[in-house]
Amino acid sequence: MIMITLTLLTFVFGILTDYVLTRKTRRNPKTVAVANDTVSAAARGGDQAELPPAFVEGFLLPENLRYHAGHTWVRHEQPQRARAGVDDFGARLAGHIDTIELPQPRQWVRQGQPIVRIHRGGETATLLAPVEGEVLEVNPDVVKDPSLLRRDPYGKGWLITLRCKEGSTWRNLLPVNLAPDWMKLAVSRLYAKQPSLRGAVPGDPGRTVDDLLAAAPGADWSRITAEFFLP
């Protein structure tokens, strides 16, 4: 019930913010053009969607991906095929995990269903499926070396590939033009809960610490990750 409530609240926030941003873009045709280009790049996926790195509050947030409110991402690569993982903020929030459990190939997953379990110091956190579909592949490299999750979350640290259709549950992902504001909100929420982390993420792109909660002694890892991952 808590997960459903949080997800609904996040979705409602997204709709309201998107409405406000849409009104602004009507006054600025250049903004509309940029938003449309971003949507087209996200739909193409793969090498065709290569864009300059985009950092928000020190966290990498590529513009060619779609994001779920639980800090997972998805990229449409081929007809009915997509790749998914955890975003930079989520990976660094998880930090130095011990092990990671991925779903089995051929398993059908629903959007918002827990599909990945990460373990750290005897505690467990779960990540949610960004879209619905059948698991095609899992990344054996990230199972062997969980540090890939935080070192390269959008590349070698990918988690699964899925057979799915773009559309349907994709409509429930964060609007493309809302993702940066959503990330800013997530960072602000984290700082509000852990004031000692202010300054732990330098403003220079690419210099974010790779284990956020290690910089906050006494932080409840399982509780904090649960609030952001929405399990």
N, C-alpha and C positions, 0 to 999 in steps of 0.2 A: 504493500500500500504506500509506503514512504517513497519507494522508487518511482511508482506511477505518478504520485503527486509532484515529485521533483521534476520528472520528465515533462509533465503537463505545464508546470510553471515555466520551465525553460522554453518550451514551445510557444507559450503565450507571449513571453517576453520577446522572443524572436519575431513573432508576427507584428507586435506593436512597434518594435524598433525598426523593422523592415518598412512599415508604413510611414514612419517619420522620415527614414532615409529616402524612400521613394518620392515623398513630397519635395525633399531637397533636390533630388536629381532632376525633377521636372524643371527646376529653375536653372539647372546647369547641364546643358546638353553634353559637355565634355565628360561629366561624371557618368552619364548614361552610356556613352560610348565605351568607357573603360570597363564598366560593369558588364556590358554585353561581350566584350572581348574576353573577359575573365571566364564568363560562363562557357563560351565557345571552347576555350583552351581546356577547361575542366572536362568538357564532354569528350574532347578528342583523346585525352590521356596519352600515356606513353611518351615517346621521344618528341612527338609533335607538340606536346604541351609544355616544352621547356620554357621556363620563365626565370627572370632574375630572382635570387633569394629574397624572401620577404620576412623581415623580423618585426615582431610586435612585443614591446616591453622586454626585448632581449631574447625572445623565443622565436625559433624558426617556424614560419607558418606559410608553406608554399601555396601559391595562388591557383595551382592546377589540380588541387585536391578538394574533395568535399569532406565536411567534418560532422561528426555526431556529437551531441552534447556531452557524452561521456568520455570525451577526449580520445576517440578513435577516428581514423581517417579511412577514406576509400577512394580509389581511382579506377575509372572505367578504362580498360585497356583494349579489349576486343569485344565484338558482339557477344553479349551474354557472359562476359568474363570481367572480373574486377579483382583488384588487389587491395588488401586492408592491413592496417597496423595501428599503432598508438602514436599520438602526436608528440612533439618535442616537450611540451609542458608536462604531459602525462608520463613520459619516459623519465624525465628528470625528477618528477615528484615520486615516482616509484624508486628511483635511485639504484643503489647497488643491490639488486635482487639476487637471490641464491639460485632459484630454479624457476622455470616457466612451463606451464602445461597448455598445450594447444589441442583443439578438437581433432577428431578423426576425419580423414578423407571420406567423402560420401555422406557425412553427417549434414542434415538439414538444420539450418539455424534461422531464427527469426530476429528481426530488428529489435534491439534492446535486450536480447537474451544474453546472459553471461556465457561467454565462449572461451575466454582465456583466464587462467589463474596464474598469478605470480606470487612467489613465496619469498619472504625475507625475515630472517631471525625468528622463525617459528610462527610468523603471522602470514595471513593470506589476503590478497586483494584480487578482485575480478574485473575484467574488461568486457564491455558489451559489444555485440555485433552491430556495426554501423548500418547494415542493410540485411535484407533477407536473401537467402540463397543456399545452394549446396556447396559444401567445402570441397574444393578440387585438390588443393595442395596445402601443405603446411611447411613452414621454413625450418628445416632440420638444423641449420647453422645457428639460429637464435636459441634453439633448445640446448645445443652444445655450449654456446657462449652467450649467455643472457646479457652480457655487457653491450652486445650489438644493439640492444633495444634503446639504450641511451646514447650510444656513440653515433648511430646512423639510423634513426627511427624511420626515415622515409626511403631508405635504400636497403642496405644489407640487413637491417633490423625489421623488415616487413614480417608479418605474422602468417597470413593465410591468403589464398586466392579463392574466389567464389564464382560459381555459375549463377548468374542473376541477370535480370533485365533492368536496364537503366530506366527509371521511372518508378511507378508504384511507391515502394518504401523510400526511394531516393528523395521524394518530395518532402519527406519528414526530416531530412538533414538540414543543417543550418543554411540559410540563404547565403550565397557566395559573398555578397557585399556586406553581410553582417559578421562574418568570421573574425575580422580584426577587432571589432568592438566586443565580441564575445570573449576573445582572448584577453583583452584588457580587463574585462570584468572578472575573469577567472583569477588573474594575477592580483587584482585589488582584493578579492575575497581571501586569497591565500595570505597576503600581507596583513589583512585585518585579523586573521586568526593567529598568525605568527609574526608579530611586529619585528622580531629579531632578524627576520629574513630580508627586511628592507636594506637594500644595498648589496645583498648577496648576488643579485643578478645585475652585472654591469650593463650600462647602456650600450656599450660597443657590441655590435652584432657578433655572434659566434663565441662570446666569452662567458656564457652562462655556466654556472657550476653544474656538474653532472649529477649531483645528489642534493637536492634542495633541503630535505628535512634533516640531513646530517649537519646542516648549519643551524639547526634549531634544537639544541639539546632538550630532551624530555618530550619532544613532539610525539603525539600518538599516531604512528604511521598508518595503522589499519583504519582508524577513524577518519583521518584526514583524506586518505586516498579514497575511501568509500564515499565521502561527500562529493568529490570531484568526478569519480568514475561512475557514480550513480548506480551501483549494483543493488 
